[in-house]
Amino acid sequence: MPAETGLDPVIHAPARLRVVVTLATLRDGDNLSFTRLQELLGLTPGNLITHLRKLEDAGYVTTVKSGSGVNARTSVSLSRVGRKALDNYTAVLRQLLDSASTNGTSPHQPGTANPDRISPGLPPGPR
C-alpha cells in the first residue's frame, strides 16, 4: 500500500474495484460464474482473467474450476481477506474524501465553475 494514501493498489485499479465490489454484494460463501461476472462487468474474457489473477494472487478472490469441455464452469467468490481489504479501502477513501471537504482542500465548491479548468478552444489566461 502506498504510504501517502493507504489505498490498496490491487483494488484501486478501476476494473478490479468493480470486480471486488460486485462480488462483495454476494453473501459469504456465494459465488458467480466467470461468464456471469463477465456479463455484469462488460469485460472481455482475457481482461477479466488478468484482473482475477491479480486479485487471486493477493488472496482477495477464489476461483474454482469444475467439469470439463462444454460442462466446464469457473466460479468466482470474494474471500474473507478480500472483503476485509475492500472494507479497509472504503474506510481510507472515506477518510480522504472527508479530510478534503473539511480542510477546505477541495479544488472548488460543488456546483461552481472551476476557474483553473481550461475550456477547449479558449486561450489560457485570466477569465
WOZI-V816562 format. One record per backbone hydrogen bond with DSSP energy under -1.0 kcal/mol. NH is the residue of the N-H (numbers start at 1). CO is the residue of the C=O. Records with the same first field share a line. If there is no record, write none. Layout:
# WOZI-V816562
NH: CO ; CO
This chain:
# WOZI-V816562
6: 2
12: 8
17: 13
18: 14
19: 15
20: 16
21: 17
22: 18
23: 19
24: 20
26: 23
30: 27
32: 76
34: 74
37: 33
38: 34
39: 35
40: 36
41: 37
42: 38
43: 38
48: 44
49: 45
50: 46
51: 47
52: 48
53: 49
54: 50
55: 51
56: 52
57: 53
58: 54
59: 56
60: 55
62: 77
64: 75
66: 73
71: 68
72: 69
73: 66
75: 64
76: 32
77: 62
79: 60
83: 79
84: 80
85: 81
86: 82
87: 83
88: 84
89: 85
90: 86
91: 87
92: 88
93: 89
94: 90
95: 91
96: 92
97: 93
98: 94
99: 95
100: 96
101: 97
102: 98
103: 99
105: 100
112: 109
117: 114
122: 119
